[in-house]
Amino acid sequence: MAPEGKHPDFIVRQADPWNGGPPLGDLAASQRTPVDRFFVRSHGDIPQASAESWRLRISGLVQKETELSLEDLSSNFRRHSVVAALECAGNRRNELIAVAPTPGELEWHAEAIGNAAWSGWSLADVLATAGPLPEARHVEFVGVDETERLGLRFAFGGSVPIEKALAREVLLADTMNGEELAPAHGFPLRAVVPGYLGARSVKWLAEIRLRREPSENYFQAHAYRLFPSWVNPSNVVWESGLMLGEMPVTSVLSTPAPGAVLAAGEVEVAGYAYVGGGRGIDRVDLSIDGGRTWQAADLGVEEGTWSWRLFSARLNLAPGEHELVVRAFDRSAQTQPRDAAEVWNFKGYANNAWHRVSVTVRA
């Protein structure tokens, strides 16, 4: 059963803990993803929190350990907003699974992303009240949701470098698209770290710890790491993996659906493009012949460089079989690899290969 407030058409990728997302054709229908169509990624049960009793603790390498209520935040700090996409590191994992298995990993398709307006308080402002010490180099977020791994039970968490944590776009958010956070999205307070993998935007935030080294939480030290193609579960050395951070440039065709049968002539196509690091999307190319020739898509509105960019085009398709392909370029002129095999890894993370959709066109 989907969390309360989710659309009836939500696709369940896992029932316990609950994980799912919207049909891909719905996803890019609006610039800001409605809450009822925003994907849910959970590693444990969704906590039922109380706004009145909730407290945020700031600890670790600070001059003064601090505890704040929601009322403290509201009364003492100026509100800020940012429009930002959040993308799961496993988005588009199904395309990697088609290359080779990713054992034990959730089979996301391309729906594990959403774009929303977030509002709350600047993390930099809040940290300033505790006085970060000079030796603090990483900021760790810890939620109240618990999960079990390797025979141990613990809260979900992860960290970002302090330079990112103090950036003006990073928020402690209590609203999403102008509404109070839903329980599935972190009520009463979550971190929003634009440009980074969604796992760093920790939900149900209970504690912020300033540290010399990155978080030792399982989901940073062990789970969310990128390995080369020759590493697998039998030979992995977990400490050697690259810690995931900024998300790579990607783009996805949300319509038409794979396997669609279309009438010959002009066909409307649409989708989303996104990149981390605040680099923004500058161009999206489309191909109707598997990538041999290309044409430009029309780009939608840009709501800042942390947002995704929707695109659309009308393609003239003759009768026959067509492989539609999309690729995007960010403002650093970085683009996407040609094939999913080039980025395959046994955890199934960070797939940003060209997105391909095969369709049949009838006369």
Rosetta blueprint (number, residue, H / E / L):
1 M L
2 A L
3 P L
4 E L
5 G L
6 K L
7 H L
8 P L
9 D L
10 F L
11 I E
12 V E
13 R E
14 Q E
15 A L
16 D L
17 P L
18 W L
19 N E
20 G E
21 G E
22 P L
23 P L
24 L H
25 G H
26 D H
27 L H
28 A L
29 A L
30 S L
31 Q L
32 R L
33 T L
34 P L
35 V H
36 D H
37 R H
38 F L
39 F L
40 V E
41 R L
42 S L
43 H L
44 G L
45 D L
46 I L
47 P L
48 Q L
49 A L
50 S L
51 A L
52 E L
53 S L
54 W L
55 R L
56 L E
57 R E
58 I E
59 S E
60 G E
61 L L
62 V E
63 Q L
64 K L
65 E L
66 T E
67 E E
68 L E
69 S L
70 L H
71 E H
72 D H
73 L H
74 S H
75 S H
76 N H
77 F L
78 R L
79 R E
80 H E
81 S E
82 V E
83 V E
84 A E
85 A E
86 L E
87 E E
88 C L
89 A L
90 G L
91 N L
92 R L
93 R H
94 N H
95 E H
96 L H
97 I H
98 A L
99 V L
100 A L
101 P L
102 T L
103 P L
104 G L
105 E L
106 L L
107 E L
108 W L
109 H L
110 A L
111 E L
112 A L
113 I E
114 G E
115 N E
116 A E
117 A E
118 W E
119 S E
120 G E
121 W E
122 S E
123 L H
124 A H
125 D H
126 V H
127 L H
128 A H
129 T H
130 A H
131 G L
132 P E
133 L L
134 P L
135 E L
136 A L
137 R L
138 H E
139 V E
140 E E
141 F E
142 V E
143 G E
144 V E
145 D E
146 E E
147 T E
148 E E
149 R E
150 L L
151 G L
152 L E
153 R E
154 F E
155 A E
156 F E
157 G E
158 G E
159 S E
160 V E
161 P E
162 I H
163 E H
164 K H
165 A H
166 L L
167 A L
168 R L
169 E L
170 V L
171 L E
172 L E
173 A E
174 D E
175 T E
176 M E
177 N L
178 G L
179 E E
180 E E
181 L L
182 A L
183 P H
184 A H
185 H H
186 G L
187 F L
188 P L
189 L L
190 R E
191 A E
192 V E
193 V L
194 P L
195 G L
196 Y E
197 L L
198 G H
199 A H
200 R H
201 S L
202 V L
203 K L
204 W L
205 L E
206 A E
207 E E
208 I E
209 R E
210 L E
211 R E
212 R L
213 E L
214 P L
215 S L
216 E L
217 N L
218 Y H
219 F H
220 Q H
221 A H
222 H H
223 A H
224 Y L
225 R E
226 L E
227 F L
228 P L
229 S L
230 W L
231 V L
232 N L
233 P L
234 S L
235 N L
236 V L
237 V L
238 W H
239 E H
240 S H
241 G L
242 L E
243 M E
244 L L
245 G L
246 E E
247 M L
248 P L
249 V L
250 T E
251 S E
252 V E
253 L E
254 S E
255 T E
256 P L
257 A L
258 P L
259 G L
260 A L
261 V E
262 L E
263 A E
264 A L
265 G E
266 E E
267 V E
268 E E
269 V E
270 A E
271 G E
272 Y E
273 A E
274 Y E
275 V L
276 G L
277 G L
278 G L
279 R L
280 G L
281 I E
282 D E
283 R E
284 V E
285 D E
286 L E
287 S E
288 I L
289 D E
290 G L
291 G L
292 R L
293 T L
294 W L
295 Q E
296 A E
297 A L
298 D E
299 L E
300 G L
301 V L
302 E L
303 E L
304 G L
305 T L
306 W L
307 S L
308 W L
309 R E
310 L E
311 F E
312 S E
313 A E
314 R E
315 L E
316 N E
317 L E
318 A L
319 P L
320 G E
321 E E
322 H E
323 E E
324 L E
325 V E
326 V E
327 R E
328 A E
329 F E
330 D E
331 R L
332 S L
333 A L
334 Q L
335 T L
336 Q L
337 P L
338 R L
339 D L
340 A H
341 A H
342 E H
343 V H
344 W L
345 N L
346 F L
347 K L
348 G L
349 Y L
350 A L
351 N L
352 N L
353 A L
354 W L
355 H E
356 R E
357 V E
358 S E
359 V E
360 T E
361 V E
362 R E
363 A L
